[in-house]
Amino acid sequence: MQNMQSLMRQVQKMQKKITKLQEELAERTVEASVGGGMVTAIANGKQEIVAIKIDPEVVNPEDVEMLQDLVVAAVNEAIRRSQEMVQEEMAKITGGLKIPGLF
């Protein structure tokens, strides 16, 4: 029975650390640029895009499709980097144990 109580205390400590990490990651950002820096997307640790920067040189009314493709590529890369950041930080707390539904 004592082992179970000890295990429950460890789980509670881990939950507190995870909650704190989630709050911290919401404030941290990652950046992804494509097209030689023409389009940059910035995402936070909640996988939300918080900013997009577009170099005015890439804005061409004659070729809107290229700009759209660059935006999509930048957003996808920013989200991927955000997910990697979250996984790396979570692994520090969980020892690599994958816990579904945390992020």
FIVOMI-207083 format. One line per field, with one value per atom (N, C-alpha, C, O, CB): atom name; residue in three letters; x, y, z. Coordinates in nm, 4 decimals. Each point is the difference from the previous one (the first is absolute). Glycine has a CB too. Example, Ala and Ser with C-alpha at 12.3 -4.5 7.8 and 13.67 -1.06 7.14 Angstrom:
2
atom = (N,CA,C,O,CB,N,CA,C,O,CB)
res = (ALA,ALA,ALA,ALA,ALA,SER,SER,SER,SER,SER)
c1 = (1.3190,-0.0890,0.0900,0.1036,-0.2928,0.1542,0.0820,-0.0770,0.0509,0.0675)
c2 = (-0.5690,0.1190,0.1200,-0.0019,-0.1154,0.2223,0.1190,0.1090,0.1108,-0.1736)
c3 = (0.7800,0.0000,0.0000,0.0665,0.0581,-0.1966,0.0060,0.0730,0.0169,-0.2314)
This chain:
103
atom = (N,CA,C,O,CB,N,CA,C,O,CB,N,CA,C,O,CB,N,CA,C,O,CB,N,CA,C,O,CB,N,CA,C,O,CB,N,CA,C,O,CB,N,CA,C,O,CB,N,CA,C,O,CB,N,CA,C,O,CB,N,CA,C,O,CB,N,CA,C,O,CB,N,CA,C,O,CB,N,CA,C,O,CB,N,CA,C,O,CB,N,CA,C,O,CB,N,CA,C,O,CB,N,CA,C,O,CB,N,CA,C,O,CB,N,CA,C,O,CB,N,CA,C,O,CB,N,CA,C,O,CB,N,CA,C,O,CB,N,CA,C,O,CB,N,CA,C,O,CB,N,CA,C,O,CB,N,CA,C,O,CB,N,CA,C,O,CB,N,CA,C,O,CB,N,CA,C,O,CB,N,CA,C,O,CB,N,CA,C,O,CB,N,CA,C,O,CB,N,CA,C,O,CB,N,CA,C,O,CB,N,CA,C,O,CB,N,CA,C,O,CB,N,CA,C,O,CB,N,CA,C,O,CB,N,CA,C,O,CB,N,CA,C,O,CB,N,CA,C,O,CB,N,CA,C,O,CB,N,CA,C,O,CB,N,CA,C,O,CB,N,CA,C,O,CB,N,CA,C,O,CB,N,CA,C,O,CB,N,CA,C,O,CB,N,CA,C,O,CB,N,CA,C,O,CB,N,CA,C,O,CB,N,CA,C,O,CB,N,CA,C,O,CB,N,CA,C,O,CB,N,CA,C,O,CB,N,CA,C,O,CB,N,CA,C,O,CB,N,CA,C,O,CB,N,CA,C,O,CB,N,CA,C,O,CB,N,CA,C,O,CB,N,CA,C,O,CB,N,CA,C,O,CB,N,CA,C,O,CB,N,CA,C,O,CB,N,CA,C,O,CB,N,CA,C,O,CB,N,CA,C,O,CB,N,CA,C,O,CB,N,CA,C,O,CB,N,CA,C,O,CB,N,CA,C,O,CB,N,CA,C,O,CB,N,CA,C,O,CB,N,CA,C,O,CB,N,CA,C,O,CB,N,CA,C,O,CB,N,CA,C,O,CB,N,CA,C,O,CB,N,CA,C,O,CB,N,CA,C,O,CB,N,CA,C,O,CB,N,CA,C,O,CB,N,CA,C,O,CB,N,CA,C,O,CB,N,CA,C,O,CB,N,CA,C,O,CB,N,CA,C,O,CB,N,CA,C,O,CB,N,CA,C,O,CB,N,CA,C,O,CB,N,CA,C,O,CB,N,CA,C,O,CB,N,CA,C,O,CB,N,CA,C,O,CB,N,CA,C,O,CB,N,CA,C,O,CB,N,CA,C,O,CB,N,CA,C,O,CB,N,CA,C,O,CB,N,CA,C,O,CB,N,CA,C,O,CB)
res = (MET,MET,MET,MET,MET,GLN,GLN,GLN,GLN,GLN,ASN,ASN,ASN,ASN,ASN,MET,MET,MET,MET,MET,GLN,GLN,GLN,GLN,GLN,SER,SER,SER,SER,SER,LEU,LEU,LEU,LEU,LEU,MET,MET,MET,MET,MET,ARG,ARG,ARG,ARG,ARG,GLN,GLN,GLN,GLN,GLN,VAL,VAL,VAL,VAL,VAL,GLN,GLN,GLN,GLN,GLN,LYS,LYS,LYS,LYS,LYS,MET,MET,MET,MET,MET,GLN,GLN,GLN,GLN,GLN,LYS,LYS,LYS,LYS,LYS,LYS,LYS,LYS,LYS,LYS,ILE,ILE,ILE,ILE,ILE,THR,THR,THR,THR,THR,LYS,LYS,LYS,LYS,LYS,LEU,LEU,LEU,LEU,LEU,GLN,GLN,GLN,GLN,GLN,GLU,GLU,GLU,GLU,GLU,GLU,GLU,GLU,GLU,GLU,LEU,LEU,LEU,LEU,LEU,ALA,ALA,ALA,ALA,ALA,GLU,GLU,GLU,GLU,GLU,ARG,ARG,ARG,ARG,ARG,THR,THR,THR,THR,THR,VAL,VAL,VAL,VAL,VAL,GLU,GLU,GLU,GLU,GLU,ALA,ALA,ALA,ALA,ALA,SER,SER,SER,SER,SER,VAL,VAL,VAL,VAL,VAL,GLY,GLY,GLY,GLY,GLY,GLY,GLY,GLY,GLY,GLY,GLY,GLY,GLY,GLY,GLY,MET,MET,MET,MET,MET,VAL,VAL,VAL,VAL,VAL,THR,THR,THR,THR,THR,ALA,ALA,ALA,ALA,ALA,ILE,ILE,ILE,ILE,ILE,ALA,ALA,ALA,ALA,ALA,ASN,ASN,ASN,ASN,ASN,GLY,GLY,GLY,GLY,GLY,LYS,LYS,LYS,LYS,LYS,GLN,GLN,GLN,GLN,GLN,GLU,GLU,GLU,GLU,GLU,ILE,ILE,ILE,ILE,ILE,VAL,VAL,VAL,VAL,VAL,ALA,ALA,ALA,ALA,ALA,ILE,ILE,ILE,ILE,ILE,LYS,LYS,LYS,LYS,LYS,ILE,ILE,ILE,ILE,ILE,ASP,ASP,ASP,ASP,ASP,PRO,PRO,PRO,PRO,PRO,GLU,GLU,GLU,GLU,GLU,VAL,VAL,VAL,VAL,VAL,VAL,VAL,VAL,VAL,VAL,ASN,ASN,ASN,ASN,ASN,PRO,PRO,PRO,PRO,PRO,GLU,GLU,GLU,GLU,GLU,ASP,ASP,ASP,ASP,ASP,VAL,VAL,VAL,VAL,VAL,GLU,GLU,GLU,GLU,GLU,MET,MET,MET,MET,MET,LEU,LEU,LEU,LEU,LEU,GLN,GLN,GLN,GLN,GLN,ASP,ASP,ASP,ASP,ASP,LEU,LEU,LEU,LEU,LEU,VAL,VAL,VAL,VAL,VAL,VAL,VAL,VAL,VAL,VAL,ALA,ALA,ALA,ALA,ALA,ALA,ALA,ALA,ALA,ALA,VAL,VAL,VAL,VAL,VAL,ASN,ASN,ASN,ASN,ASN,GLU,GLU,GLU,GLU,GLU,ALA,ALA,ALA,ALA,ALA,ILE,ILE,ILE,ILE,ILE,ARG,ARG,ARG,ARG,ARG,ARG,ARG,ARG,ARG,ARG,SER,SER,SER,SER,SER,GLN,GLN,GLN,GLN,GLN,GLU,GLU,GLU,GLU,GLU,MET,MET,MET,MET,MET,VAL,VAL,VAL,VAL,VAL,GLN,GLN,GLN,GLN,GLN,GLU,GLU,GLU,GLU,GLU,GLU,GLU,GLU,GLU,GLU,MET,MET,MET,MET,MET,ALA,ALA,ALA,ALA,ALA,LYS,LYS,LYS,LYS,LYS,ILE,ILE,ILE,ILE,ILE,THR,THR,THR,THR,THR,GLY,GLY,GLY,GLY,GLY,GLY,GLY,GLY,GLY,GLY,LEU,LEU,LEU,LEU,LEU,LYS,LYS,LYS,LYS,LYS,ILE,ILE,ILE,ILE,ILE,PRO,PRO,PRO,PRO,PRO,GLY,GLY,GLY,GLY,GLY,LEU,LEU,LEU,LEU,LEU,PHE,PHE,PHE,PHE,PHE)
c1 = (0.0823,-0.0823,0.0863,-0.0361,-0.1436,0.2928,0.0890,0.0578,0.0201,0.0353,-0.0292,0.0494,-0.1018,0.0363,0.0988,-0.2627,-0.1067,-0.0072,-0.0185,-0.1104,0.1430,-0.0034,0.1200,-0.0118,-0.1102,0.2353,0.1198,-0.0170,0.0369,0.1033,-0.1951,-0.0256,-0.0979,0.0199,0.0235,-0.1470,-0.0987,0.0640,-0.0316,-0.1502,0.2710,0.0702,0.0866,0.0056,-0.0054,0.0668,0.0831,-0.0846,0.0394,0.1242,-0.2785,-0.0904,-0.0494,-0.0062,-0.0643,0.0361,-0.0468,0.1100,-0.0272,-0.1301,0.2812,0.1120,0.0175,0.0217,0.0916,-0.1230,0.0153,-0.1125,0.0242,0.0887,-0.2338,-0.1129,0.0234,-0.0288,-0.1258,0.2068,0.0285,0.1063,-0.0122,-0.0495,0.1661,0.1057,-0.0536,0.0365,0.1323,-0.2541,-0.0570,-0.0882,0.0061,0.0012,-0.0887,-0.0844,0.0836,-0.0314,-0.1417,0.2793,0.0891,0.0667,0.0111,0.0290,0.0039,0.0638,-0.0966,0.0388,0.1100,-0.2736,-0.0989,-0.0154,-0.0107,-0.1092,0.1189,-0.0113,0.1233,-0.0113,-0.1306,0.2587,0.1239,0.0082,0.0409,0.0721,-0.1520,0.0086,-0.0966,0.0253,0.0438,-0.1774,-0.0948,0.0665,-0.0405,-0.1528,0.2954,0.0705,0.1225,0.0483,-0.1282,0.1296,0.1186,-0.0407,-0.1087,0.2270,-0.0297,-0.0306,0.1141,0.1149,-0.2578,0.1073,0.0955,-0.0316,-0.1122,0.1380,0.0751,-0.0152,0.0429,0.0958,-0.0560,-0.1119,0.0369,-0.0099,-0.1019,0.0213,0.1884,0.0031,0.0132,0.0678,0.0345,-0.1673,0.0093,0.0242,-0.0136,-0.1399,0.1898,0.0223,0.1149,-0.0058,-0.2341,0.3439,0.1136,-0.0342,0.0581,0.0296,-0.1814,-0.0391,-0.1126,-0.0335,0.2639,-0.2887,-0.1083,-0.1266,-0.0730,0.1670,-0.1190,-0.1169,0.0466,0.0700,-0.2303,0.1206,0.0350,-0.1265,-0.0833,0.3114,-0.2421,-0.1123,0.0565,0.1029,-0.2452,0.0735,0.0413,-0.1141,-0.1153,0.2645,-0.1142,-0.0989,0.0412,0.1185,-0.1752,-0.0435,0.0313,-0.0043,-0.0252,-0.0688,0.1185,0.0028,-0.1357,-0.0103,0.2091,-0.3031,-0.1347,-0.0370,-0.1164,0.0494,0.1657,-0.0161,-0.0964,-0.0762,0.1243,-0.0431,-0.0790,0.0939,0.1083,-0.2796,0.1303,0.0782,-0.0275,-0.1148,0.1067,0.1147,-0.0171,0.0402,-0.0351,0.0760,0.0335,0.0372,0.0442,0.0511,0.0171,-0.0893,0.0511,0.0624,-0.0602,-0.1153,0.2983,0.0708,0.0175,0.0425,0.0793,-0.1547,0.0123,0.0834,-0.0327,-0.1911,0.3315,0.0844,-0.0814,-0.0553,0.2716,-0.2248,-0.0784,0.0401,-0.0820,0.0551,0.1519,0.0450,-0.0723,-0.0094,0.2291,-0.2712,-0.0667,-0.1472,-0.0658,0.2226,-0.2068,-0.1404,-0.0098,0.0379,-0.0824,-0.0070,-0.0158,-0.1418,-0.0351,0.2810,-0.3280,-0.1384,-0.0095,-0.1029,0.0396,0.1676,0.0004,0.0262,-0.0272,0.1062,-0.0265,0.0367,-0.0389,0.0855,0.1051,-0.3178,-0.0510,0.0227,0.0208,-0.1928,0.1682,0.0176,0.1355,0.0083,-0.1580,0.2551,0.1312,-0.0014,0.0526,0.0568,-0.1687,-0.0076,-0.0804,0.0389,-0.0215,-0.1278,-0.0815,0.0807,-0.0048,-0.2030,0.2813,0.0818,0.1073,0.0264,-0.0682,0.1030,0.1026,-0.0600,0.0608,0.0681,-0.2460,-0.0655,-0.0329,0.0255,-0.1213,0.0397,-0.0334,0.1265,0.0001,-0.1977,0.3034,0.1244,0.0568,0.0455,0.0010,-0.0486,0.0535,-0.0835,0.0547,0.0332,-0.2184,-0.0885,0.0212,0.0118,-0.1810,0.1740,0.0200,0.1330,0.0072,-0.1475,0.2445,0.1317,0.0015,0.0605,0.0467,-0.1724,-0.0053,-0.0747,0.0419,-0.0354,-0.1143,-0.0756,0.0839,0.0015,-0.2191,0.2876,0.0854,0.1079,0.0266,-0.0699,0.1049,0.1038,-0.0580,0.0643,0.0640,-0.2484,-0.0665,-0.0260,0.0218,-0.1283,0.0603,-0.0255,0.1290,0.0008,-0.1949,0.3027,0.1293,0.0437,0.0486,0.0150,-0.0818,0.0384,-0.0791,0.0565,-0.0011,-0.1850,-0.0846,0.0438,0.0116,-0.2049,0.2174,0.0407,0.1320,0.0155,-0.1356,0.2154,0.1285,-0.0158,0.0606,0.0521,-0.1932,-0.0197,-0.0787,0.0292,-0.0233,-0.1047,-0.0787,0.0869,-0.0146,-0.1943,0.2991,0.0876,0.0874,0.0351,-0.0346,0.0346,0.0803,-0.0766,0.0594,0.0600,-0.2504,-0.0827,-0.0397,0.0037,-0.0893,0.0480,-0.0554,0.1039,-0.0317,-0.1812,0.3359,0.1029,-0.0221,0.0428,-0.0151,-0.0937,-0.0257,-0.1300,-0.0378,0.2793,-0.3109,-0.1279,-0.1020,-0.0203,0.0749,-0.1184,-0.0998,-0.1349,-0.0520,0.1777,-0.1807,-0.1277,-0.1011,0.0068,0.1047,-0.2050,-0.0942,-0.0880,-0.0359,0.0358,-0.0329,-0.0947,0.0590,-0.0742,-0.0887,0.2961,0.0575,0.0105,-0.0206,0.1475,-0.0956,0.0121,-0.0576,-0.0006,0.2043)
c2 = (-0.1199,0.1199,0.1259,0.1007,-0.2265,0.1197,0.1151,0.0297,0.1160,-0.1699,-0.0507,0.0194,0.0750,0.0844,-0.2941,0.1780,0.0657,0.1483,0.0844,-0.3016,0.2487,0.1401,0.0761,0.1149,-0.1818,0.0020,0.0619,0.0252,0.1061,-0.2196,0.0177,0.0143,0.1142,0.0776,-0.3231,0.2569,0.1068,0.1365,0.0953,-0.2517,0.1671,0.1266,0.0369,0.1163,-0.1625,-0.0529,0.0252,0.0458,0.0902,-0.2619,0.1100,0.0378,0.1432,0.0778,-0.3194,0.2766,0.1360,0.1022,0.1069,-0.1983,0.0598,0.0906,0.0181,0.1114,-0.1835,-0.0383,0.0060,0.0846,0.0784,-0.3055,0.2116,0.0781,0.1496,0.0812,-0.2745,0.2287,0.1411,0.0527,0.1110,-0.1445,-0.0453,0.0416,0.0159,0.0941,-0.2112,0.0261,0.0062,0.1230,0.0682,-0.3186,0.2795,0.1189,0.1263,0.0900,-0.2099,0.1264,0.1162,0.0101,0.1093,-0.1281,-0.0933,-0.0008,0.0469,0.0758,-0.2624,0.1425,0.0424,0.1520,0.0626,-0.2822,0.2775,0.1459,0.0677,0.0998,-0.1256,-0.0281,0.0584,-0.0115,0.0943,-0.1508,-0.0589,-0.0214,0.0895,0.0336,-0.2685,0.2726,0.0910,0.1347,0.0722,-0.1872,0.1481,0.1274,-0.0113,0.1009,-0.0373,-0.1841,-0.0197,-0.0101,-0.0477,-0.0688,0.1621,-0.0044,-0.0629,-0.0032,0.2066,-0.2526,-0.0484,0.0703,0.0452,-0.2721,0.2351,0.0741,-0.0885,-0.0765,0.2965,-0.2084,-0.0728,0.0945,0.0661,-0.2855,0.2248,0.0839,-0.0875,-0.1027,0.2920,-0.1480,-0.0706,0.1025,0.1207,-0.3064,0.1337,0.0895,0.0951,0.1163,-0.1329,-0.0316,0.0866,0.1130,0.1083,-0.1648,0.0320,0.1013,0.0903,0.0980,-0.1046,-0.0262,0.0841,-0.0078,0.0982,-0.1317,-0.0850,-0.0176,-0.0692,-0.1011,0.0872,0.0698,-0.0561,-0.0177,0.0903,0.0178,-0.2254,-0.0266,-0.0250,-0.0657,-0.0317,0.1508,-0.0169,-0.0706,0.0428,0.1667,-0.3187,-0.0784,-0.0083,0.0049,-0.1383,0.1206,-0.0189,-0.1481,-0.0839,0.3111,-0.2589,-0.1380,-0.0657,-0.1176,0.1767,0.0148,-0.0578,-0.0290,-0.0261,0.1500,-0.1196,-0.0207,0.1009,-0.0330,-0.2084,0.3634,0.1091,0.0934,0.0328,-0.0492,0.0586,0.0976,0.1360,0.0438,-0.1814,0.2041,0.1290,0.1169,0.1146,-0.2283,0.0851,0.1081,-0.0586,-0.1118,0.2584,-0.0679,-0.0324,0.1269,0.1074,-0.2896,0.1673,0.1129,-0.0306,-0.1093,0.1651,0.0410,-0.0171,0.1147,0.1172,-0.2372,0.0843,0.1005,0.0630,-0.0728,-0.0538,0.2579,0.0659,-0.0408,0.0071,0.1824,-0.2322,-0.0405,-0.1227,-0.0195,0.1157,-0.1795,-0.1224,0.0251,-0.0873,-0.0438,0.2478,0.0323,0.0433,0.1110,-0.0415,-0.1603,0.0251,-0.0369,-0.1180,0.0747,0.1412,-0.0299,-0.0971,-0.0652,0.2906,-0.2355,-0.0901,-0.1455,-0.0921,0.2828,-0.2108,-0.1350,-0.0219,-0.0231,0.0214,0.0092,-0.0185,-0.1436,-0.0235,0.2022,-0.2727,-0.1409,-0.0245,-0.0765,0.0112,0.1286,-0.0185,0.0492,-0.0673,0.0926,0.0905,0.0529,-0.0942,-0.0262,0.2613,-0.2855,-0.0935,-0.1251,-0.0473,0.1331,-0.1381,-0.1194,0.0273,-0.0839,0.0084,0.1927,0.0352,0.0121,-0.0450,0.1644,-0.0599,0.0147,-0.1374,-0.0259,0.2490,-0.3105,-0.1350,-0.0731,-0.0631,0.0556,0.0158,-0.0681,0.0550,-0.0769,0.0361,0.1715,0.0605,-0.0398,-0.0317,0.2247,-0.1913,-0.0364,-0.1463,-0.0321,0.2032,-0.2583,-0.1424,-0.0246,-0.0797,0.0215,0.1251,-0.0171,0.0567,-0.0591,0.0702,0.1017,0.0587,-0.0927,-0.0181,0.2500,-0.2893,-0.0929,-0.1237,-0.0481,0.1314,-0.1355,-0.1168,0.0303,-0.0815,0.0065,0.1920,0.0380,0.0196,-0.0326,0.1413,-0.0559,0.0169,-0.1359,-0.0178,0.2315,-0.3084,-0.1343,-0.0650,-0.0663,0.0436,0.0419,-0.0545,0.0609,-0.0700,0.0344,0.1684,0.0681,-0.0575,-0.0260,0.2365,-0.2297,-0.0529,-0.1426,-0.0337,0.1785,-0.2272,-0.1379,-0.0059,-0.0802,0.0083,0.1569,0.0019,0.0412,-0.0600,0.1131,0.0482,0.0466,-0.1016,-0.0203,0.2572,-0.3004,-0.1009,-0.1206,-0.0585,0.1342,-0.1124,-0.1146,0.0240,-0.0941,0.0415,0.1786,0.0316,-0.0299,-0.0388,0.2155,-0.1586,-0.0228,-0.1467,-0.0571,0.2915,-0.2943,-0.1352,-0.1085,-0.1189,0.2142,-0.0550,-0.0988,-0.0713,-0.1141,0.0852,0.0946,-0.0584,-0.0766,-0.0463,0.0332,-0.0014,-0.0696,0.0829,0.1173,-0.2269,0.0512,0.0731,-0.0101,-0.1095,0.0631,0.1606,0.0041,0.0649,0.1205,-0.1076,-0.0915,0.0539,0.1102,-0.0025,-0.2199,0.3188,0.1041,0.1184,0.0892,-0.2670,0.1812,0.1117,0.1223,0.1120,-0.2714,0.1405,0.1112,-0.0420,0.0783,0.0086)
c3 = (0.0000,0.0000,0.0000,-0.0609,0.1816,-0.0527,0.0048,-0.1387,-0.0360,0.2757,-0.3165,-0.1359,-0.0853,-0.0819,0.1030,-0.0011,-0.0757,0.0367,-0.0876,0.0775,0.1357,0.0434,-0.0559,-0.0424,0.2528,-0.2096,-0.0550,-0.1496,-0.0504,0.2258,-0.2440,-0.1430,-0.0263,-0.0935,0.0616,0.1115,-0.0164,0.0226,-0.0711,0.1453,0.0233,0.0239,-0.1203,-0.0399,0.2876,-0.3046,-0.1177,-0.1185,-0.0740,0.1551,-0.0985,-0.1086,0.0213,-0.0952,0.0653,0.1514,0.0291,-0.0272,-0.0547,0.2282,-0.1359,-0.0271,-0.1507,-0.0476,0.2618,-0.2889,-0.1445,-0.0608,-0.0918,0.0920,0.0499,-0.0513,0.0215,-0.0879,0.1347,0.0703,0.0269,-0.0944,-0.0520,0.2914,-0.2619,-0.0908,-0.1425,-0.0705,0.2157,-0.1862,-0.1350,-0.0152,-0.1023,0.0867,0.1156,-0.0046,-0.0101,-0.0780,0.2109,-0.0541,-0.0047,-0.1368,-0.0555,0.3036,-0.3023,-0.1308,-0.1083,-0.0889,0.1645,-0.0690,-0.0983,0.0012,-0.1054,0.1314,0.0919,0.0116,-0.0587,-0.0712,0.2774,-0.1765,-0.0515,-0.1521,-0.0677,0.2839,-0.2695,-0.1438,-0.0774,-0.1157,0.1607,0.0174,-0.0661,-0.0278,-0.0911,0.2059,-0.0358,-0.0157,-0.0912,-0.0514,0.2786,-0.2472,-0.0835,-0.1460,-0.0324,0.2215,-0.2766,-0.1429,-0.0783,0.0440,-0.0187,-0.1416,-0.0980,-0.1312,-0.0229,0.1390,-0.2010,-0.1249,-0.1162,0.0107,0.1082,-0.2300,-0.1211,-0.1185,-0.0202,0.1179,-0.1762,-0.1190,-0.1232,0.0024,0.1278,-0.2377,-0.1279,-0.1096,0.0201,0.0605,-0.1965,-0.1133,0.0242,-0.0397,-0.0144,0.1186,0.0281,0.0949,-0.0082,-0.2141,0.3121,0.0980,-0.0467,0.0666,0.0152,-0.1964,-0.0533,0.0853,0.0138,-0.2425,0.2860,0.0873,0.1272,-0.0045,-0.1938,0.3108,0.1302,0.0817,0.0079,-0.0148,0.0679,0.0894,0.1395,0.0160,-0.2052,0.2892,0.1393,0.0734,-0.0053,-0.0004,0.0743,0.0738,0.1456,0.0329,-0.2389,0.2938,0.1416,0.0343,-0.0866,0.1416,0.0707,0.0456,0.0070,0.0349,0.0905,-0.1579,-0.0069,-0.1446,-0.0305,0.2390,-0.2977,-0.1425,-0.0629,-0.0909,0.1279,0.0128,-0.0554,-0.0763,0.0485,0.1403,-0.3063,-0.0749,0.0624,0.0078,-0.2242,0.2610,0.0674,-0.0885,0.0284,0.1881,-0.3253,-0.0918,-0.1330,-0.0075,0.2009,-0.2976,-0.1324,-0.0552,0.0025,-0.0422,-0.0106,-0.0596,-0.1490,-0.0374,0.2572,-0.3030,-0.1449,-0.0549,0.0187,-0.0328,-0.0535,-0.0644,-0.1139,-0.0825,0.1427,-0.0664,-0.1047,-0.1416,-0.0915,0.2470,-0.1749,-0.1330,-0.0530,-0.1212,0.1764,0.0358,-0.0432,-0.0361,-0.0566,0.2024,-0.1137,-0.0291,-0.1462,-0.0374,0.2796,-0.3220,-0.1428,-0.0389,0.0007,-0.0459,0.0114,-0.0375,-0.1175,-0.0182,0.1013,-0.1614,-0.1153,0.0407,-0.0770,-0.0648,0.2617,0.0431,0.1465,0.0855,-0.2514,0.1923,0.1351,0.0475,0.1191,-0.1607,-0.0492,0.0377,0.0664,0.0961,-0.2857,0.1403,0.0600,0.1453,0.0887,-0.3159,0.2514,0.1360,0.0889,0.1138,-0.2025,0.0382,0.0780,0.0361,0.1136,-0.2282,0.0176,0.0251,0.1051,0.0861,-0.3215,0.2276,0.0982,0.1398,0.0972,-0.2764,0.1905,0.1304,0.0577,0.1176,-0.1877,-0.0118,0.0467,0.0460,0.1056,-0.2635,0.0804,0.0359,0.1304,0.0847,-0.3275,0.2597,0.1224,0.1214,0.1056,-0.2402,0.1199,0.1109,0.0385,0.1183,-0.1946,-0.0217,0.0301,0.0696,0.0935,-0.2911,0.1533,0.0624,0.1417,0.0893,-0.3158,0.2479,0.1346,0.0957,0.1143,-0.2137,0.0543,0.0851,0.0294,0.1133,-0.2101,-0.0043,0.0215,0.1037,0.0884,-0.3244,0.2250,0.0967,0.1398,0.0998,-0.2849,0.1915,0.1295,0.0642,0.1199,-0.2004,0.0011,0.0520,0.0497,0.1037,-0.2612,0.0830,0.0432,0.1331,0.0888,-0.3292,0.2528,0.1233,0.1183,0.1063,-0.2371,0.1116,0.1066,0.0357,0.1179,-0.1963,-0.0221,0.0270,0.0759,0.0921,-0.2985,0.1679,0.0700,0.1456,0.0888,-0.3045,0.2402,0.1380,0.0823,0.1179,-0.1993,0.0204,0.0724,0.0350,0.1073,-0.2266,0.0290,0.0256,0.1223,0.0712,-0.3158,0.2690,0.1181,0.1282,0.1006,-0.2312,0.1270,0.1188,0.0127,0.1090,-0.1264,-0.0945,0.0044,-0.0236,0.0045,-0.0824,0.0529,-0.0268,-0.1320,-0.0170,0.2606,-0.3362,-0.1307,-0.0079,-0.1076,0.0783,0.1408,0.0019,-0.0761,0.0316,0.1898,-0.3201,-0.0794,0.0708,0.0218,-0.2394,0.2527,0.0687,-0.0942,-0.0242,0.2542,-0.2833,-0.0988,0.0596,0.1177,-0.2328,0.0295,0.0392,0.0744,0.0412,-0.0325,0.0100,0.0733,-0.0892,0.0467,0.0982,-0.2713,-0.0938,-0.1313,-0.0950,0.2096)
